[in-house]
């Protein structure tokens, strides 16, 4: 079996120049990566698993008794998941939580020690159906929300390869 491959060096040079321009101004490429990572992290959150696929620790009984939830841990209202997003600047991508729910997200990501919660605005706090001026919070277990596992690294490599292939295929 014989086959013959012909190509023009000028066409290869045009492809390489298109790829060079794309890498020099990576906003669109980073946007594709950000969108893919966002979907991957949302899916993990909905499944109640950390970035490595390990299930989050179950809720405490006192938390379960506090009222209805849309799902498992960290899904009482669904608001935290809605505030997970990404931002692209000229040459960087940031995936994280908006400031509104970024504050509690850090306590779930890293866990927290036992601490005292004191009523500030009202005269009392309601916790587990009981009203108190102070509550001894037992702390939160670690429930990692974000990370950079091997699966995300492979996802990024695939997205970048697809993106650059599309750039190369547009050159005629």
Residue pairs with C-beta under 8 A, 6 or more apart in sequence:
11 171
14 171
15 168
15 171
18 167
18 168
18 170
18 171
19 164
19 167
19 168
22 28
22 29
22 163
22 164
22 167
23 29
25 90
26 91
27 88
27 89
27 90
28 163
29 160
29 163
29 164
30 88
30 91
30 92
30 93
31 88
32 159
32 162
32 163
33 93
33 156
33 159
33 160
34 86
34 87
34 88
34 93
34 95
35 86
36 155
36 156
36 159
37 86
37 93
37 95
37 152
37 155
37 156
38 84
38 85
38 86
38 95
40 151
40 152
40 155
41 51
41 84
41 95
41 145
41 146
42 81
42 84
44 50
44 51
44 53
45 74
45 75
45 80
45 81
45 84
45 145
46 71
46 75
46 81
48 55
48 56
48 71
48 72
48 73
48 74
48 75
49 55
49 56
50 56
50 143
50 144
50 145
50 147
51 144
51 146
51 147
51 148
51 149
51 152
52 144
52 147
52 149
53 149
56 72
56 73
56 74
56 143
57 73
57 141
57 142
57 143
58 72
58 73
59 72
59 73
60 138
62 127
62 128
65 128
65 129
66 127
66 128
66 129
67 76
69 75
69 76
70 76
70 77
70 78
71 78
73 143
74 80
74 81
74 108
74 143
74 145
75 81
79 100
79 101
80 97
80 101
80 104
80 105
83 97
83 98
83 100
83 101
83 102
84 95
84 96
84 97
84 145
85 95
85 96
85 97
85 98
86 93
86 94
86 95
86 96
87 93
87 94
88 94
95 146
96 102
96 105
96 146
97 105
97 145
105 145
107 140
108 140
108 142
108 143
108 145
109 142
109 143
109 144
109 145
109 146
110 142
111 139
111 140
111 141
111 142
111 143
112 137
112 139
112 140
113 139
114 136
114 137
114 138
114 139
115 136
115 137
115 139
116 134
116 135
116 136
116 137
117 125
117 134
117 135
117 137
118 125
118 133
118 134
119 125
119 132
119 133
119 134
123 133
124 131
124 132
124 133
125 131
125 132
125 133
125 134
125 135
127 135
